[in-house]
Amino acid sequence: MLARSLCLLALTAAGTALSTVPASAAVYAYPSLSGRHRFVTVQTGGSNAVLRVTQDARRRYAGRWLEWRCFELSKEDALLSMEAESGGDVRMSDVAPIRAMRSADYCQLQVAVRTTRHTGRSGRRTTTTRTRKLRQTVAVTPVGQVHIDRIRGTQDLLFGSMVAFVAYFDNGKRFPTADKIVARFPIPSLGALDRVDGTAAAGRVGLWTDGAARLRVTYGLPDGTQLFADQDVTTKVLTTNAHEEMDEVRRDDGWWGDAESVSERTKG
């Protein structure tokens, strides 16, 4: 259960699916644009940061609504965030520069894109509505940037876990060695570590396994900090320094990644 739940968590956080094909069949692209679109740029220097919508976003999403919300982080513990009292929505074509709340550390933005398709068969009419919620997170202060870096690093950490667990299940519930996992899944940001206390370079994911039941995944942050998740599927023990970030990533109402939903309605 531990292995399956961690794998499912990683799948949810990464928003990416891996097929079990030979390494020579494809080069996997990661990270994707999920949650990393560029709707606005940030201008700082005054009493309030200003979010300016890019011309490309205005053109591409003309007529769509832009939603935003800003957050203030607790200065005692930057992992505990409090929602700032700023946010709103406006049509892309009408949006003026957005002034973030003075105490905000980071802001998140969302554009919902809905498409509707009608099909008919045997006197029945089906309406299918697909909604994609595209998102961006921007730092307003250095504290906010550190928080974003840790969340993004945790997403990559979970992605590395997902890759390892795909190999684990395909190998009869036994972890292959890290070099074999990396050889099978040629992901540019993924590397094998030769020892359990090995470190990953900034912006990269490092894998280590004992070739059986233990997996350690690390991620190098820009400041040199190593995020890690060390898990043993035999003892069902998970040790990590990213518990709070994992909770933030998997929040149902979080805007760290894109979201998509489909609904159908049939008449007749």
Backbone bond lengths (Angstrom), bond angles and torsions (degrees), N, CA, C in turn:
res aa  C-N    CA-C-N  psi(-1)  N-CA   C-N-CA  omega(-1)  CA-C   N-CA-C  phi
1 M - - - 1.463 - - 1.523 111.27 -
2 L 1.332 117.22 -40.27 1.459 119.88 -179.63 1.523 110.32 -60.17
3 A 1.339 115.62 -47.04 1.458 119.20 -177.93 1.520 110.89 -62.22
4 R 1.338 117.23 -44.78 1.460 120.06 -178.25 1.521 111.64 -66.60
5 S 1.344 117.69 -40.24 1.460 119.76 -178.50 1.525 110.99 -67.38
6 L 1.338 117.58 -39.26 1.452 119.98 178.44 1.512 111.14 -67.33
7 C 1.331 116.33 -37.51 1.453 120.02 178.33 1.522 110.69 -65.60
8 L 1.335 117.10 -42.44 1.459 120.60 178.66 1.516 111.18 -64.53
9 L 1.342 117.04 -39.49 1.456 120.70 177.75 1.518 110.06 -61.68
10 A 1.318 116.38 -42.66 1.457 120.13 179.54 1.523 111.16 -64.71
11 L 1.317 117.37 -41.47 1.458 120.85 178.13 1.513 111.04 -60.50
12 T 1.323 116.44 -43.71 1.462 121.08 -179.49 1.518 110.73 -64.12
13 A 1.321 116.68 -44.65 1.459 120.10 -176.71 1.516 112.15 -69.69
14 A 1.317 116.94 -38.43 1.460 119.86 -175.96 1.513 112.75 -77.03
15 G 1.324 116.57 -31.72 1.451 119.83 -177.94 1.507 111.66 64.92
16 T 1.330 117.42 25.91 1.450 122.74 -176.18 1.522 109.03 -134.47
17 A 1.329 117.05 140.99 1.462 120.99 179.04 1.516 109.92 -112.31
18 L 1.314 116.91 138.15 1.449 122.10 176.37 1.519 108.85 -109.25
19 S 1.299 116.98 133.36 1.457 120.03 174.80 1.517 108.20 -94.66
20 T 1.309 116.16 148.78 1.457 120.68 -176.41 1.525 108.93 -86.20
21 V 1.315 115.68 78.74 1.453 121.78 -179.63 1.514 108.24 -122.72
22 P 1.342 118.03 162.28 1.455 120.31 178.98 1.525 111.12 -60.48
23 A 1.323 115.35 153.44 1.455 120.37 -177.24 1.518 111.78 -59.50
24 S 1.328 117.89 -29.93 1.450 121.00 -177.23 1.519 113.09 -73.42
25 A 1.345 116.70 -9.98 1.459 119.70 -173.60 1.515 112.63 -78.89
26 A 1.320 118.92 -25.77 1.461 119.85 -175.54 1.517 110.44 -164.47
27 V 1.307 115.34 158.80 1.460 122.11 169.47 1.510 106.31 -111.66
28 Y 1.310 116.83 120.11 1.452 120.95 -174.48 1.523 110.84 -80.72
29 A 1.328 115.79 134.03 1.455 121.33 179.43 1.525 109.35 -96.24
30 Y 1.331 116.99 119.95 1.455 121.53 178.56 1.524 108.01 -155.78
31 P 1.320 120.31 138.92 1.458 125.87 3.08 1.518 112.22 -80.45
32 S 1.302 116.67 158.52 1.453 121.70 177.17 1.524 109.03 -87.03
33 L 1.328 116.48 -173.65 1.458 120.27 177.14 1.516 112.08 -79.87
34 S 1.317 117.81 1.31 1.462 120.49 -176.65 1.522 111.06 -54.97
35 G 1.338 115.77 117.26 1.451 120.17 179.28 1.507 114.77 73.45
36 R 1.345 117.46 9.65 1.461 119.91 -174.54 1.538 111.45 -130.16
37 H 1.308 115.63 34.54 1.457 119.97 178.02 1.529 109.60 -74.66
38 R 1.323 116.37 168.87 1.465 120.03 -176.50 1.524 109.39 -122.24
39 F 1.309 115.45 82.12 1.462 121.10 178.51 1.524 111.64 -86.58
40 V 1.332 116.29 -36.47 1.465 120.16 -175.51 1.522 111.04 -135.08
41 T 1.304 114.73 161.42 1.457 122.51 166.84 1.527 107.01 -114.57
42 V 1.328 116.43 160.11 1.463 121.41 -176.47 1.514 109.79 -110.97
43 Q 1.325 115.76 130.47 1.457 122.18 175.50 1.523 108.11 -115.06
44 T 1.322 116.65 120.58 1.466 121.23 -179.83 1.523 109.16 -116.49
45 G 1.326 115.42 172.19 1.456 119.95 177.42 1.515 112.82 127.86
46 G 1.325 117.77 -26.66 1.448 121.03 177.17 1.515 110.46 -96.35
47 S 1.320 116.10 -162.57 1.464 120.14 179.73 1.527 111.19 -72.80
48 N 1.325 117.17 -27.82 1.456 121.98 178.02 1.521 109.05 -127.86
49 A 1.329 116.83 138.62 1.453 120.20 173.17 1.529 108.67 -70.40
50 V 1.321 115.92 148.60 1.458 121.32 -179.17 1.524 108.94 -119.08
51 L 1.326 115.41 130.73 1.459 122.13 176.41 1.521 107.98 -100.01
52 R 1.317 116.91 121.71 1.462 121.52 -177.97 1.528 109.88 -112.66
53 V 1.313 116.44 123.88 1.462 121.32 179.71 1.526 109.63 -69.86
54 T 1.320 117.60 133.58 1.458 121.35 -179.13 1.526 110.32 -73.76
55 Q 1.311 115.58 154.43 1.462 120.40 178.31 1.524 111.04 -63.08
56 D 1.320 116.38 -36.67 1.463 119.59 179.02 1.522 111.10 -63.13
57 A 1.341 116.69 -40.95 1.466 119.98 179.05 1.522 110.94 -66.33
58 R 1.337 117.28 -41.14 1.465 120.55 177.67 1.525 110.98 -58.41
59 R 1.312 115.60 -43.03 1.460 120.88 -177.69 1.532 111.43 -71.89
60 R 1.315 116.06 -46.04 1.464 120.03 -175.08 1.518 112.72 -70.15
61 Y 1.328 116.73 -35.13 1.460 120.24 -175.44 1.536 112.18 -115.29
62 A 1.318 115.95 31.53 1.469 120.70 178.85 1.526 109.71 -56.14
63 G 1.330 115.68 132.68 1.459 120.31 -179.41 1.517 114.34 87.99
64 R 1.329 117.39 -13.12 1.467 121.07 177.61 1.529 109.73 -84.33
65 W 1.319 115.11 164.10 1.466 121.01 177.81 1.517 109.81 -98.62
66 L 1.314 115.47 135.24 1.461 122.25 174.63 1.524 108.10 -103.30
67 E 1.333 115.89 123.50 1.466 120.95 175.92 1.526 108.64 -108.05
68 W 1.304 116.58 147.12 1.465 119.14 176.59 1.525 110.59 -144.65
69 R 1.321 114.26 155.49 1.467 121.39 174.49 1.524 107.29 -151.41
70 C 1.313 115.85 145.05 1.462 120.80 -177.38 1.526 110.16 -121.30
71 F 1.327 116.14 152.49 1.455 121.81 -174.70 1.521 111.23 -128.59
72 E 1.316 114.03 145.75 1.456 121.37 171.41 1.521 107.85 -109.71
73 L 1.324 116.09 132.57 1.457 120.91 179.05 1.522 110.09 -94.82
74 S 1.328 115.33 141.56 1.455 119.97 175.19 1.520 108.67 -62.30
75 K 1.314 117.06 126.67 1.470 120.02 -178.20 1.519 111.74 -73.84
76 E 1.348 117.29 -18.45 1.463 119.81 176.50 1.524 110.63 -76.61
77 D 1.322 116.19 -36.38 1.458 121.04 -179.36 1.514 107.12 -144.49
78 A 1.328 115.80 101.76 1.464 120.50 -174.33 1.524 113.05 -65.20
79 L 1.343 117.25 -9.04 1.459 119.55 179.22 1.523 111.24 -83.50
80 L 1.340 117.17 -15.49 1.460 120.70 -179.55 1.517 107.95 -99.88
81 S 1.322 116.97 105.53 1.453 119.79 -175.74 1.513 110.81 -98.32
82 M 1.327 115.06 148.69 1.452 122.22 176.88 1.520 107.23 -122.86
83 E 1.323 117.39 134.74 1.453 119.18 -178.85 1.516 110.33 -72.50
84 A 1.333 115.72 124.97 1.455 120.34 177.45 1.525 109.09 -72.53
85 E 1.310 115.69 159.32 1.460 120.34 -176.64 1.513 111.65 -85.83
86 S 1.309 117.17 48.01 1.453 120.71 176.54 1.510 108.93 -136.06
87 G 1.298 115.67 147.36 1.451 121.18 -178.52 1.509 109.42 159.14
88 G 1.306 115.99 169.32 1.451 119.71 179.40 1.498 110.77 163.69
89 D 1.328 116.12 -168.01 1.456 121.35 178.03 1.516 109.14 -150.78
90 V 1.323 115.79 152.16 1.452 121.69 -178.66 1.526 107.87 -160.45
91 R 1.342 116.94 153.96 1.462 119.47 176.24 1.528 110.31 -68.02
92 M 1.321 115.32 142.29 1.462 120.13 -178.72 1.523 111.96 -55.11
93 S 1.307 116.64 -39.03 1.464 119.95 -176.66 1.525 112.42 -70.32
94 D 1.331 117.22 -19.11 1.465 121.21 -176.36 1.522 114.21 -106.29
95 V 1.329 117.04 -8.92 1.452 119.44 -169.83 1.528 111.94 -68.07
96 A 1.329 114.79 131.39 1.459 122.31 173.33 1.526 107.26 -97.79
97 P 1.334 118.28 171.04 1.472 118.57 175.77 1.532 110.87 -52.10
98 I 1.317 116.75 134.03 1.464 122.59 -176.37 1.529 108.77 -95.27
99 R 1.318 116.76 125.06 1.462 120.37 176.92 1.528 109.25 -93.21
100 A 1.318 115.31 117.11 1.462 120.13 178.77 1.519 109.72 -73.33
101 M 1.316 116.03 153.50 1.457 120.31 175.44 1.531 109.47 -56.45
102 R 1.322 117.04 141.10 1.460 121.54 -173.68 1.530 112.10 -55.40
103 S 1.330 118.58 -36.04 1.467 121.58 -176.47 1.531 112.89 -89.70
104 A 1.333 117.84 2.32 1.465 120.38 -176.28 1.524 111.37 -67.54
105 D 1.340 115.92 141.17 1.462 121.93 176.29 1.528 112.34 -103.96
106 Y 1.325 116.68 -29.38 1.463 119.43 175.00 1.526 108.47 -155.28
107 C 1.326 114.97 159.14 1.463 121.19 -179.66 1.518 109.86 -131.32
108 Q 1.333 115.71 151.88 1.459 122.12 176.78 1.521 109.12 -124.47
109 L 1.321 114.79 142.16 1.454 121.02 -177.36 1.520 110.08 -127.82
110 Q 1.319 115.57 152.77 1.458 120.84 -176.30 1.527 110.67 -145.11
111 V 1.324 115.39 137.36 1.460 122.29 172.14 1.525 107.33 -124.89
112 A 1.337 116.50 123.54 1.459 121.18 179.24 1.527 109.26 -94.97
113 V 1.327 115.90 128.36 1.470 121.83 179.27 1.526 107.66 -117.06
114 R 1.335 115.97 115.26 1.467 121.10 -178.21 1.518 110.67 -112.58
115 T 1.315 115.94 134.88 1.461 121.80 175.21 1.517 108.44 -126.97
116 T 1.331 115.96 142.81 1.460 121.36 -177.81 1.527 109.50 -124.27
117 R 1.336 116.55 135.66 1.459 121.65 179.59 1.524 108.92 -130.17
118 H 1.339 116.08 134.44 1.464 121.60 179.41 1.522 109.58 -111.46
119 T 1.316 116.19 131.55 1.461 121.51 176.34 1.523 108.82 -132.01
120 G 1.320 116.04 150.04 1.465 120.16 179.89 1.514 111.62 -134.80
121 R 1.331 114.39 142.96 1.463 119.50 179.77 1.516 109.07 -160.80
122 S 1.328 115.79 131.02 1.472 122.14 177.61 1.530 111.70 54.45
123 G 1.330 115.68 43.00 1.454 119.41 177.60 1.512 114.79 76.07
124 R 1.322 117.83 5.42 1.471 121.37 -179.80 1.534 108.91 -112.12
125 R 1.304 115.33 137.50 1.461 121.71 -178.63 1.524 109.08 -114.23
126 T 1.327 115.79 124.81 1.463 121.16 -179.04 1.521 109.90 -114.45
127 T 1.317 114.54 129.29 1.464 121.32 176.92 1.525 108.52 -109.21
128 T 1.314 115.81 121.04 1.470 121.35 179.94 1.520 109.14 -112.10
129 T 1.314 115.92 123.23 1.463 122.05 178.93 1.523 109.47 -113.56
130 R 1.315 115.32 123.95 1.467 120.96 178.64 1.528 108.54 -112.93
131 T 1.312 116.42 126.49 1.461 121.48 -179.41 1.522 110.03 -118.22
132 R 1.307 116.00 122.56 1.469 121.72 174.91 1.516 108.57 -111.54
133 K 1.329 116.58 128.58 1.454 122.12 177.95 1.525 107.41 -107.67
134 L 1.324 115.01 108.06 1.453 122.26 -177.63 1.517 109.00 -95.73
135 R 1.337 116.99 138.51 1.461 119.79 -168.75 1.524 113.75 -135.74
136 Q 1.328 113.86 157.85 1.458 122.41 176.51 1.524 108.75 -144.26
137 T 1.316 116.40 141.21 1.463 121.82 173.79 1.523 108.01 -120.92
138 V 1.332 117.00 131.54 1.465 121.26 -178.94 1.520 109.97 -128.16
139 A 1.326 115.63 144.02 1.463 121.03 177.26 1.521 110.03 -85.41
140 V 1.326 115.85 142.08 1.456 122.29 175.50 1.525 110.00 -107.41
141 T 1.340 116.72 -32.97 1.467 122.05 179.72 1.525 109.28 -128.67
142 P 1.342 117.75 165.06 1.467 120.07 175.44 1.527 112.44 -58.26
143 V 1.325 117.59 -36.81 1.468 120.35 177.28 1.524 110.25 -61.97
144 G 1.316 115.77 -41.18 1.455 119.48 177.44 1.516 112.14 -63.75
145 Q 1.341 117.12 -37.86 1.460 120.40 179.13 1.524 111.65 -64.77
146 V 1.337 116.17 -40.20 1.473 119.63 177.42 1.524 110.18 -61.46
147 H 1.328 116.56 -42.87 1.461 120.92 179.05 1.527 110.74 -61.77
148 I 1.328 116.80 -45.94 1.466 120.65 179.51 1.522 110.37 -62.34
149 D 1.326 116.99 -43.39 1.471 120.52 179.24 1.527 110.67 -58.42
150 R 1.329 117.20 -41.13 1.461 120.26 -178.88 1.534 111.16 -69.43
151 I 1.322 117.25 -38.24 1.463 119.67 177.53 1.522 110.51 -66.34
152 R 1.341 116.98 -47.22 1.461 120.14 179.02 1.535 110.57 -62.33
153 G 1.322 116.30 -39.63 1.460 119.38 177.40 1.515 111.83 -63.02
154 T 1.330 116.81 -37.68 1.464 120.67 178.37 1.521 111.01 -67.36
155 Q 1.329 117.27 -37.26 1.461 119.90 175.00 1.525 110.84 -59.52
156 D 1.340 116.28 -43.38 1.460 119.77 178.19 1.529 111.29 -68.75
157 L 1.336 116.27 -35.33 1.467 121.03 176.96 1.530 110.07 -60.42
158 L 1.322 116.19 -45.06 1.461 120.77 179.56 1.520 111.18 -68.31
159 F 1.320 116.31 -35.02 1.457 118.98 176.56 1.531 110.56 -62.92
160 G 1.338 116.40 -42.79 1.459 119.58 176.87 1.522 111.81 -60.73
161 S 1.351 116.35 -39.06 1.463 120.13 176.84 1.518 111.01 -63.14
162 M 1.327 116.18 -40.30 1.455 120.14 179.82 1.527 110.88 -61.18
163 V 1.323 115.88 -45.87 1.464 119.94 179.33 1.532 110.36 -58.34
164 A 1.328 116.07 -45.43 1.462 120.35 -178.84 1.528 111.43 -64.01
165 F 1.337 117.05 -38.82 1.462 119.15 -179.09 1.517 112.86 -73.34
166 V 1.331 117.87 -29.03 1.467 119.42 171.78 1.527 109.02 -59.30
167 A 1.343 115.47 -46.19 1.464 119.77 178.53 1.525 111.27 -65.46
168 Y 1.336 116.64 -36.36 1.476 122.31 -179.86 1.530 111.00 -60.37
169 F 1.327 116.85 -50.63 1.463 119.79 -178.11 1.523 111.87 -69.11
170 D 1.330 116.83 -36.63 1.464 119.90 179.49 1.529 112.11 -72.42
171 N 1.324 116.18 -16.41 1.462 120.57 -179.62 1.527 111.32 -102.43
172 G 1.322 116.62 26.93 1.457 120.43 178.02 1.502 113.66 71.68
173 K 1.348 116.98 38.05 1.462 123.50 -179.28 1.529 111.53 58.80
174 R 1.310 112.73 50.61 1.466 121.05 176.55 1.531 107.01 -148.82
175 F 1.345 116.88 126.43 1.455 119.24 -178.67 1.534 110.59 -69.36
176 P 1.333 118.11 127.17 1.468 118.98 168.60 1.529 108.47 -68.14
177 T 1.299 118.16 170.24 1.459 120.00 174.48 1.526 109.11 -67.44
178 A 1.316 116.24 157.13 1.470 120.61 -174.36 1.523 112.00 -60.58
179 D 1.330 117.76 -39.44 1.460 119.22 -178.82 1.526 111.57 -64.61
180 K 1.336 117.76 -31.75 1.461 120.28 177.70 1.523 111.13 -72.18
181 I 1.335 116.47 -36.80 1.465 119.68 177.72 1.525 110.04 -64.30
182 V 1.328 116.77 -45.87 1.459 121.38 -178.68 1.524 110.90 -65.75
183 A 1.328 116.96 -37.31 1.462 119.89 178.54 1.521 111.16 -66.14
184 R 1.311 116.58 -34.82 1.463 120.07 -179.43 1.518 112.06 -73.99
185 F 1.342 116.79 -37.47 1.462 121.38 -178.89 1.535 108.83 -116.11
186 P 1.329 117.78 90.82 1.473 121.36 -175.68 1.520 112.80 -75.97
187 I 1.318 115.98 73.56 1.463 122.52 179.94 1.531 107.71 -95.86
188 P 1.334 117.98 123.56 1.472 119.81 -173.82 1.522 115.05 -53.74
189 S 1.342 117.41 -35.13 1.469 119.70 -175.60 1.523 113.24 -87.10
190 L 1.326 117.78 2.16 1.469 121.85 -174.72 1.519 110.85 -107.18
191 G 1.349 116.08 133.53 1.457 120.23 178.92 1.513 111.25 -140.06
192 A 1.331 115.67 158.25 1.464 121.74 178.97 1.524 109.71 -93.40
193 L 1.341 116.04 138.81 1.464 122.09 175.00 1.521 108.47 -103.35
194 D 1.325 116.35 141.06 1.467 119.54 -176.00 1.521 113.36 -89.87
195 R 1.338 116.90 -3.97 1.463 119.45 176.53 1.530 109.22 -148.77
196 V 1.328 115.48 159.71 1.452 120.75 -173.74 1.523 112.50 -64.78
197 D 1.327 118.16 -29.46 1.458 120.77 179.82 1.524 112.02 -98.42
198 G 1.325 116.97 19.47 1.456 120.98 177.92 1.524 111.07 -66.36
199 T 1.325 116.46 157.04 1.463 120.96 -178.40 1.521 110.30 -116.65
200 A 1.318 115.04 149.59 1.461 121.64 178.38 1.523 109.02 -97.85
201 A 1.323 116.64 145.20 1.461 120.93 176.49 1.527 109.62 -67.79
202 A 1.316 117.06 159.80 1.460 121.38 -179.89 1.527 110.29 -56.58
203 G 1.324 115.18 130.29 1.458 120.58 178.47 1.508 114.73 80.24
204 R 1.333 117.76 9.09 1.461 121.19 -178.33 1.529 110.74 -124.92
205 V 1.322 114.96 157.67 1.461 122.85 179.25 1.523 108.52 -107.86
206 G 1.331 115.70 131.86 1.459 120.29 177.49 1.519 111.14 -113.71
207 L 1.329 116.65 137.34 1.463 122.42 179.40 1.520 110.29 -115.59
208 W 1.329 114.99 140.32 1.464 121.60 169.79 1.515 107.82 -140.51
209 T 1.328 117.51 137.61 1.466 121.79 172.88 1.518 108.46 -136.22
210 D 1.335 114.16 160.67 1.468 118.47 175.09 1.520 110.75 -90.77
211 G 1.330 116.94 8.10 1.458 120.69 -179.94 1.510 113.08 79.61
212 A 1.337 116.40 11.82 1.469 118.87 -177.49 1.528 111.17 -146.05
213 A 1.347 116.43 -85.04 1.466 119.96 -170.36 1.522 114.68 -119.85
214 R 1.312 118.25 -6.89 1.472 119.67 -175.40 1.529 111.30 -113.70
215 L 1.340 114.60 137.42 1.458 122.19 179.53 1.520 109.45 -132.18
216 R 1.321 116.52 135.72 1.460 121.44 172.72 1.530 107.93 -128.97
217 V 1.325 114.77 124.64 1.462 121.36 179.06 1.525 107.38 -115.90
218 T 1.325 117.36 134.72 1.459 121.36 178.74 1.519 109.64 -128.45
219 Y 1.346 114.78 155.68 1.463 120.64 176.50 1.521 108.20 -137.96
220 G 1.335 116.38 133.10 1.454 120.73 -179.04 1.520 112.25 -91.07
221 L 1.340 116.69 118.45 1.462 121.75 177.17 1.534 110.37 -81.95
222 P 1.338 117.32 160.60 1.473 119.83 -178.76 1.525 114.01 -57.63
223 D 1.352 117.78 -29.67 1.469 120.03 -178.70 1.523 112.97 -87.27
224 G 1.331 116.77 5.80 1.464 120.83 178.54 1.515 114.47 95.08
225 T 1.332 117.87 -10.77 1.467 121.17 177.61 1.522 110.18 -65.04
226 Q 1.330 115.58 144.05 1.457 121.14 177.50 1.530 109.64 -107.70
227 L 1.329 116.73 115.43 1.461 119.69 167.88 1.522 107.48 -80.37
228 F 1.324 116.81 144.49 1.467 118.15 -179.68 1.522 111.17 -148.17
229 A 1.317 114.28 155.08 1.464 122.55 171.34 1.524 106.01 -137.21
230 D 1.326 116.15 116.53 1.467 122.96 -177.12 1.518 107.32 -116.23
231 Q 1.328 116.96 119.12 1.454 119.89 -173.32 1.524 111.22 -136.96
232 D 1.324 114.88 143.24 1.459 122.34 177.76 1.519 107.15 -122.29
233 V 1.324 117.09 116.91 1.467 120.11 -175.93 1.525 111.86 -75.86
234 T 1.309 117.84 -13.62 1.467 120.46 176.96 1.521 111.05 -79.96
235 T 1.323 116.12 -49.61 1.470 120.38 -179.36 1.529 112.24 -86.43
236 K 1.359 116.57 -11.30 1.475 122.60 -178.43 1.523 111.66 60.40
237 V 1.320 115.57 35.98 1.459 121.14 178.02 1.526 108.83 -105.60
238 L 1.332 115.75 128.65 1.462 122.28 175.72 1.522 108.43 -119.42
239 T 1.327 116.56 125.18 1.460 122.10 175.98 1.520 108.36 -118.93
240 T 1.334 116.89 128.75 1.458 120.25 -179.13 1.521 110.27 -153.22
241 N 1.307 116.30 154.00 1.466 121.25 173.56 1.529 110.15 -104.70
242 A 1.335 116.57 22.79 1.469 120.99 -178.19 1.526 111.54 -131.28
243 H 1.331 117.75 33.05 1.468 120.85 -179.60 1.527 111.44 -58.87
244 E 1.337 116.39 -50.41 1.459 119.81 -176.73 1.518 111.43 -63.93
245 E 1.338 117.05 -39.21 1.452 120.34 179.25 1.526 111.34 -65.99
246 M 1.337 117.30 -38.09 1.458 120.18 177.36 1.526 110.95 -62.47
247 D 1.332 115.41 -41.09 1.468 118.96 177.32 1.521 110.67 -62.38
248 E 1.328 116.80 -40.26 1.458 120.80 -179.93 1.534 111.14 -65.84
249 V 1.319 116.56 -41.50 1.461 120.74 -178.66 1.527 111.78 -63.28
250 R 1.322 117.07 -38.33 1.464 119.40 -174.33 1.532 113.59 -93.86
251 R 1.333 117.87 6.73 1.458 119.53 175.13 1.516 110.01 -60.71
252 D 1.328 116.53 133.36 1.457 120.55 -177.24 1.523 112.24 -61.45
253 D 1.335 117.52 -32.47 1.453 120.45 -176.80 1.528 112.39 -99.89
254 G 1.316 116.02 12.96 1.457 118.97 179.45 1.522 111.54 -73.62
255 W 1.328 116.33 150.69 1.459 121.35 -179.63 1.519 111.80 -110.09
256 W 1.311 118.26 26.47 1.459 120.41 -176.43 1.516 112.41 -76.62
257 G 1.309 117.25 -21.19 1.461 120.52 178.10 1.512 110.36 -135.18
258 D 1.331 116.24 162.77 1.457 120.44 175.85 1.524 110.00 -66.50
259 A 1.314 116.61 159.96 1.461 121.90 176.79 1.514 109.30 -135.65
260 E 1.318 115.95 151.80 1.467 120.51 179.80 1.518 109.55 -142.07
261 S 1.323 116.67 138.79 1.453 121.57 177.25 1.526 109.47 -138.80
262 V 1.326 115.48 153.14 1.469 121.81 179.88 1.510 108.90 -133.09
263 S 1.322 116.53 133.16 1.469 121.14 176.39 1.512 109.31 -128.47
264 E 1.325 116.13 147.97 1.464 121.60 179.58 1.519 110.40 -129.39
265 R 1.340 115.90 142.46 1.443 121.71 176.92 1.517 108.50 -135.18
266 T 1.320 116.92 128.47 1.461 121.87 -176.15 1.518 110.30 -118.18
267 K 1.347 114.87 135.45 1.453 121.39 175.90 1.525 109.98 -124.99
268 G 1.337 115.20 153.29 1.450 120.07 176.63 1.512 112.99 101.55
